[in-house]
Amino acid sequence: MLTLFDAFQDLCCCVINVAYRRAPEHPFPTPTNDVFAVYDWIYDNQRRLGINGTICLGGTSAGASLALTTLLQRANLGLPLPAALVMVAPAQLDNTLTTENSCEWRRRQYAPWTGVETALSFRQLYLPDGPRRESWVQNPMKVPDEILSKVTLPPTFCLTMECDIFFGEADAFCERLYNKKHFVRELIYEGLPHMALSMGQVFPEVYDKMRDIFMRIFDVDMRVFAGLSWPPQKAALA
């Protein structure tokens, strides 16, 4: 099974995998708090970890939603931001959606892996008391415009799967970032289900394409955002 961790390692990055506590044993807000705390620790210990300051925050599925929430929380608090955000098949960006209030959910209610029953069962585990419509930390899709307007967010790449019940909210959020003048790239894989990345042997083209895109993000987008020199300097061999 291929993961985002594998893709980053293939590009010779220093990769830190956040083992955040998960539902149902640890429902919201524990996973959100864990990811936020770990990012804080990484940022404060960059020198000790041998990191050069160009930190990319990323995740797959629910992990992508947690990565986005962490970014938005830091932006809201005026804290230093990562140099890039990567989201692959982000899930649960808006936990108030149902087939009754979302045409995208109705259209994809029988999607493989992430049909309505599966999506709602995961939501119940994560939010046993039900979603709070006014909470953008629970529902990053609902982050206020003031937060998106107060800072320049880092370059964002979002890989979405067309046959995914969560596709609509991820696509809409990318459009919202674009309309707010943030740098965002979205790649839509037609005909693929939610966790296509994990099926690397079945869909190797997804993994290969991701590596190519990540290479551009790391070599160009992150360097420019972090204020590093471009093009990269070449070191002569002794």
N, C-alpha and C positions, 0 to 999 in steps of 0.2 A: 504494500500500500504506500503510495507516494503522498507526501505532505508538503506544506509550505516550508517546513523545517528543511526538508530535503532540497527543495529548490534553492533556498538561500545558501545552504552548505555547498552546493555545486558551484556557486559563484564565489567561493572562498571567503564568505562573510563570517564574522564572529556571530554566532546564533545563540540567543538565550531563550529557551522555551519556558514560558510561564505556567507552572503547574498550579493554576488557581483552583480554589475549592469550588466544587460543582453541586448543582441541584441533583436530586432532591434533598440530600443531606444538608446542603448549604445553599439555600435559595437567595434571591436578591435581598439585600445589596452586597452580599459577601463576594461573589465573583467580581463585581465591578470594583469594590474596594481593594481586592487582592491585586488586580491588574494595575490599578492606579498606584498602589504602594510599591509594587515591584519596579514600575517605570521610574518612580522617584528614586529608588535605591540605585538603579542602573545609572541614572543621570548623575547622581552624587558620587558615584564610584567609577566614573569613566576611566580615569587615569589608572586606577588599580586594575581594571579589566582590560586595559590596553586598547580602549576604543578611542577613535580620533574625533569624536563629536558628531559624526554623521550617522545619527541613530534613525533607523527605519522602524516604525511601529506597524505591525501587521497581524492579520489573523484570518482564519477560515471559518465560515458559518457563524456560530455564536461568538467565536473568538474575534471575528471581524467586527461584530457589533460592539464588543467590549473594547477593542482597539479604538474604534471611532468615539465611543463614549469617553474614554480616557483622554483622547486628543481634545475633545470639546470641553471637558472639565478643566483641563490645563489652560486652554484658551480663555475660558471664562474667569479663571483665577489669576490670569496674567503671568503664568509660569512659562519657562522656556519650552518650546515645542520641538518635536522630532523633525528631522529633515525630510521625511516622507511618510505617507500612510498607504499601506497596501491592504485591500480588502478582497477576499476571494469568496464568492457566493455568500455575501453577508446575509444573516438571518435575524429576524426579530428586531428590525429597526423601528417597527411600530406595532406594539403588542395590543393595540386596540382594534386592529383590523379583523374583519370576519367576512364570510361570503355575503352577508347582508349589506355591509357598507363599503365593500371594495370590489369593483369589477375585475381587477387583476386576480383577486382570490377566487372569484367565481370562475374565471376563465381557466385557472390552473388548479382547481380543487382536487383533481385526480392525478396530479403530477406524481411521478415515481419518487419514492423516498420522502417527499415532503408534501403529501396531500393534506387535506384539512384536518383529518383525525390525528395525524402525526404532529402537525404544527400545533394544534391546540393541546395535545398531551404534553409536549415539551413546555409550552407556555404555562400550563398548570403546575408543572414541577418547578419552574423558575419563579413563578409569581403565584404561590398558593393562595394568597389573599386577593388575587385578581389584579389586572393592570390599573394603574392610576392615570387617567387621561392627561392630567396636567403635568406629569413628571417626564421631563425630557431625558433624564438619566435612565429611566426605564425605557423610554421611547425616543432614541436620538433623532428620529425623523422630525420630531416636534421641537427641536432646539430653536430658541427664539432668534429672529433675524438680527437682534442686537449683538448676539454673540458671534454670528457669522460675519458681521460688519465691523467688529471692533479690532480684529487682527487679520493679518494675511496668513491663511492656513498653508501648510506645506503642500507640495505636489501630492496629489491623491490619485492612485490607480485602483480601479474597481473592475474585477473580472466577474461578470454575471452569467448565469446559466438560464437559457430561455425557458426550459421546462422545469421551473422552480417556482413554487408558490410565493417565495419571497422576492422574486424578480422585480415586481412592480415597484416596491418601496425602495429598493436599491437604485433602480433606474431613475426614479423620481428624485432621490436625494442627490444623485450625481448631477442631474439637471439643475437642481437648486443651487448647488455649489458653483456650477458654471455661470448661472445667472447672477450670482453674487461676486463674480469676477475672480473666483479662485481657480487655480490650475488643477484641472481634473481630466483624467483619461478613463474612459469606460470601454471595455471590450465585451461584447455579448456573444456567447457561444450558442448558436442556433441548434435546437434539438437535443441539447445535453441536460441531464438532470442535476440536482443540487450538488451532490458530492462527486462530480466527475473527476476532480483532482485525485481523489482517493482511488479511482479506478484507472490508474496510470497505464496498466497493461492493456486495458480495453480502449482507452482514449489517449494514446501517447502524444497525439498532436497538442492536447491541452497543456501537458507538462512542458513540451518543447517550446511552445509559443510563450508560455509564462516565463521561462528562463530568458528568452530573447528580450521580453519586455522589461524584466527586472534588471537585466544588464544595462539597458538604456536609463532606467530610473537611477541606478546606482552610479553610473558613469557620467550622467549629464544632470538630470533634474536635482538630485540631492546635493551635488557639488555646488550648483548655482545657488540653490536656496541657502546652503550653509556658508556661502561666501568664500568657498575654496577656489583656487585658481583653475581656470579652464583655457585651453585643454590641459590635461594632467601633465606635469613635468616628467620627462624621461630621465632615469638615472643611468649613468654610464657604468658598465661593469669594470671593476678594477682589473 
